[in-house]
Amino acid sequence: MSQQKFDFTEGSIQKKMVLFAGPVLIGNVLQSSYQLIDSLWIGNLMGSYALGALTNAAPIFFAILSFMIGINSSTLTILSQQKGRNDEEGLKKSLNAFVVILGFLSILFGIIGFFSSQLLLQLLGTPEEILPLAKTYLQIHFIGIIFLFGYNFIGTILRALGDSKTPIRFIILAVILNTILDPLFIHVFGLGMEGAAYATVISQATAFLYGLWFSIYKANVPFTMPKLPEKRDMTTVLKLGIPGGFQMIAISSGLVVVVGLVNSFGNDVIAGFGVAQRIENIILLPAFTLGSVVTSMAGQNIGAELWDRVSEIAKKGSFLIVALTLLISILVFFGAEFLVRLFLRDGNEETITFGAYYLKTIAFFYPFIGINFVLNGVARSSGAMFQVLVLNIISFWVLRYPLALLFSTFWGEKGISIGIGVSFVISCVLAVLYYFFGKWREVEIFEDDKKAVVS
């Protein structure tokens, strides 16, 4: 797999968007397969109670990890703009600042998450019968959080520099290992939930070490020995990274409180919702992928001050995601029950019925959330992190949870998917309004050139 670095400031936008997005999508699918593989093995080898424990543990881990992922996402904005500006020295300094800040945070959050796992699960309303399983799974993941974050960070750097193919190597290695180790640790060694967690952490640690070696010795990423960043570089990273981190916290914590709502309907609904969420995470990957791809593409063009190309990127990205999500929606609608049954050995009909109903109901709302991802990705590429944070808070807290709660009050568990679907539509409208009328084009992130503008 040869290294190919794209320059998005010239040439066909649509062709480069597809060619660049393809490897990123493959990588995201493989990345998401960790929990998918865990869910398949746990559901089939251990049953619905263990799957319910995974459903409660996963969003809590993701919520805490999300802050670092959000800061990491600002890597795309800063490094892609520096590439467009041809600023090699600035690139080295920003990389050093990211390594120092994110390395410290990954260790800190790993320690905090490990010791607060039971409290977090209790606050979520995790049923007592699945609490020990969920706690064990969660604590082991917090031990290995630095590995998960580390190889994702390396992949993000490579994509910001225009190389979307190389990161797939790291992910393929991790997924193959996880697929082999999961049944070995869960069933052969008899470790159960602990085995699933250990398999994932070991796989991610191997991928991180390989990625680190490759990026330094093969890909020529300009890493330096970590040192205390200069104030200006620290300010630039934190100015974008902190709002970026809270963007992801808003998203993931919004999902956590929805799980809390689902818990009130019992274990059958919990397991069905957990399966549906695993499937939905895969379904939404094209939208998530294009959101990050347009950030890289638009960022390079903003750095080069090619605003006509930025507008074209937003337009072509929106058309592409609508076409993709409509096709996926049709497939999901007709295959919902089959997909849900893949995860459950015991064939609990109430669980399967709810999971399939959720997917069928929400399927045709996916194009709306797709447009939301793309337009927010373009706005994020300019450095408008705080503004996108506000949009995400509205989407997940002002809209998604309250609407899910409202509709479930009238229609029980079936109302959850209706409320979430309606929130997708309203969030899309707000993203479109901000793209056309917001001041994201006025934001400047490099204060050495121009005074920062806060819109």
TISERO-778172 format. One record per residue (C-alpha): residue in three letters; x, y, z. Coordinates in steps of 0.05 Angstrom, whole numbers, plus 5000, padded with zeros to 4 digits. Layout:
! TISERO-778172
alaXYZ ...
END
This chain:
! TISERO-778172
met500050005000 ser503850604975 gln503851275010 gln499951794971 lys499452504997 phe493952944968 asp494453684954 phe487153914957 thr488654624934 glu488554414860 gly485353904814 ser478553564816 ile475053634883 gln470253074872 lys475452574849 lys480152734906 met474452714956 val472552014936 leu479751764931 phe481652064998 ala475151865033 gly475451135011 pro481350935055 val478851365113 leu472051015110 ile475350335108 gly479550535168 asn473550785206 val469650155191 leu475449735217 gln476250195277 ser468850115295 ser469349365288 tyr472749325357 gln466249395395 leu462449045339 ile466848435346 asp466348475422 ser458848525417 leu458347925370 trp462747475414 ile459747715480 gly452647665455 asn453546975426 leu458146675479 met455447015542 gly448247225526 ser443947855532 tyr445848035604 ala453148095584 leu451148485523 gly447148965568 ala453449065610 leu457349245547 thr451749725526 asn452550105592 ala460150095595 ala461650305524 pro458551005523 ile461851195589 phe468651005563 phe467351375499 ala464851985536 ile471452065573 leu475651865513 ser471652365472 phe474852975503 met481652745477 ile478752535410 gly475753235404 ile482453565418 asn485553075369 ser480553295316 ser483453995320 thr489753685292 leu486253645225 thr484654385226 ile491454635248 leu495854175209 ser491754195144 gln491854955145 gln499354945158 lys500254475099 gly496254965056 arg500855525081 asn507155105070 asp509255245142 glu514054675159 glu516754985223 gly509755125249 leu508054405233 lys513654135278 lys511854605335 ser504454435333 leu505953685332 asn510253755394 ala504754155429 phe499553615412 val504053045436 val505353375504 ile498153595517 leu494752965494 gly499852495526 phe498652825593 leu491052815586 ser490852085565 ile494551875628 leu490352325673 phe483652105646 gly485851375647 ile487151425722 ile480751815737 gly476551345695 phe479350715727 phe477750925798 ser470951235782 ser468150675738 gln463150405789 leu460651095808 leu459651285735 leu455750655720 gln451350765781 leu449951475760 leu447851205693 gly442850745728 thr446150095708 pro442049505735 glu445449155794 glu445548475760 ile450048725704 leu454049245744 pro460148795761 leu460948575688 ala460449295662 lys465349545715 thr470649025697 tyr470149165623 leu470549915634 gln476549905681 ile480849475635 his479349955577 phe481550545619 ile488150195633 gly489550175558 ile486550845538 ile493351145519 phe494250605465 leu487450725434 phe488651465433 gly495851405410 tyr494851035345 asn488651455329 phe492852085338 ile498151825291 gly492851655239 thr489852355245 ile496652675233 leu497752275170 arg490752455144 ala491853185158 leu498153155115 gly494152835059 asp495752095070 ser489351695083 lys491951005063 thr497650865112 pro493350895176 ile489350295150 arg495549865162 phe495350005237 ile487849875242 ile488049235202 leu493448965249 ala489249135310 val482748845282 ile485948185262 leu489048115331 asn482448295365 thr478547795323 ile483347235341 leu484247415415 asp476847545432 pro474246825429 leu480946575456 phe480647005518 ile473046985528 his471746245517 val478245835514 phe481446185574 gly474746285608 leu475847025623 gly468947265599 met468148025597 glu475248115623 gly477747715563 ala474048155513 ala477048775544 tyr484148485548 ala483748265475 thr482048975453 val487349325495 ile492948845472 ser490848945399 gln490849705406 ala497649705441 thr500649305384 ala497749775332 phe500250385370 leu507450135374 tyr507449945300 gly504350625281 leu509551005322 trp515350625290 phe512450705219 ser510951455225 ile517951605250 tyr522251155206 lys517951055143 ala513051635136 asn517852185158 val512852525203 pro516753105234 phe516252875307 thr521353155355 met523152945426 pro517353215469 lys518953865504 leu514954425537 pro511354785480 glu512155525467 lys506455955494 arg504056135424 asp503655405401 met500255195466 thr495155755459 thr493555565387 val492554825405 leu488354975467 lys484255515432 leu481755005383 gly482754365423 ile478654535485 pro472254705446 gly473754115401 gly474253665463 phe467753925491 gln464353815423 met465653075432 ile463753095505 ala457053405485 ile455952855434 ser458052265477 ser454852505541 gly448452615502 leu448851875482 val450151685555 val443752025580 val439751685525 val442451015551 gly440051235620 leu433151345590 val433450655556 asn435350325623 ser428550515651 phe425150025602 gly428849395626 asn434348935603 asp430848685539 val430449395513 ile437549555538 ala440348965498 gly436249135436 phe438349865439 gly445649645449 val445349215386 ala442049765347 gln447350265369 arg452949795346 ile449649745278 glu448150485275 asn455450655291 ile457250295226 ile451550615187 leu453751315206 leu461051205188 pro460451495117 ala457652135148 phe463052155202 thr468352005149 leu466152555102 gly465853035160 ser473252925175 val475152895101 val472053575086 thr475753855146 ser482353645116 met480453875046 ala477354535066 gly482954675116 gln488354635063 asn484355115018 ile482955595075 gly490455605090 ala491655775017 glu485656265017 leu481955904961 trp474856034985 asp471355834921 arg474155134929 val471855125001 ser464655254979 glu465254724925 ile467754224977 ala461654355021 lys456854274962 lys459853634934 gly460653335003 ser453253455019 phe450853144953 leu455352544963 ile453052405034 val445652465017 ala446451954961 leu450351465005 thr445851515066 leu439451425024 leu442350774996 ile444350545066 ser437450735093 ile433950275044 leu438549695060 val437749795135 phe430149845131 phe429449175096 gly435048825134 ala434049075205 glu431648435237 phe437048015204 leu442348495229 val439748485300 arg439347725302 leu446747675285 phe448447915355 leu444147475399 arg444846735412 asp438746675457 gly434046965406 asn430147375457 glu424247625415 glu422948265454 thr430148475447 ile430248315372 thr423548665361 phe425749305394 gly432549325360 ala429449215291 tyr423949725304 tyr429050245325 leu433150155261 lys427150145214 thr424350785246 ile430651185245 ala433450935178 phe430751495134 phe433052045181 tyr440351875166 pro441252365107 phe439652945154 ile445052775203 gly449752655144 ile448953375120 asn450053605191 phe456753235195 val459253515129 leu457354245140 asn460054235212 gly466453935184 val467354515137 ala466055025192 arg470854665237 ser476354705184 ser476455465192 gly477655405267 ala470355545288 met470755025343 phe466755405395 gln461055535346 val460654805326 leu460754625400 val454455055410 leu451054695351 asn452854015382 ile450154215451 ile443654425418 ser443353785378 phe444753285434 trp442153645496 val436954145475 leu434053685422 arg435952945423 tyr435052745496 pro428853175510 leu425452955446 ala427052215460 leu424252315531 leu418052675505 phe416252155452 ser417751575498 thr412851865548 phe407251775497 trp409551155460 gly414050795509 glu420650515484 lys418350595411 gly418351345420 ile425851365432 ser427551265358 ile422251765335 gly424952305382 ile432152195360 gly430052205286 val426452865294 ser432653155328 phe436752955266 val432153385222 ile432454005267 ser439953945276 cys440853925201 val436854565192 leu441054925244 ala447554685210 val445154945142 leu443255615172 tyr450055695206 tyr453755495143 phe450356035101 phe449556585153 gly454756455207 lys461456805212 trp465856185209 arg469556465148 glu472257035190 val475856605241 glu483456635243 ile487456125283 phe494556355272 glu495556985313 asp502557095287 asp499557315220 lys492957635240 lys489257795303 ala484457225320 val477257375303 val471857075347 ser465157055312 
END
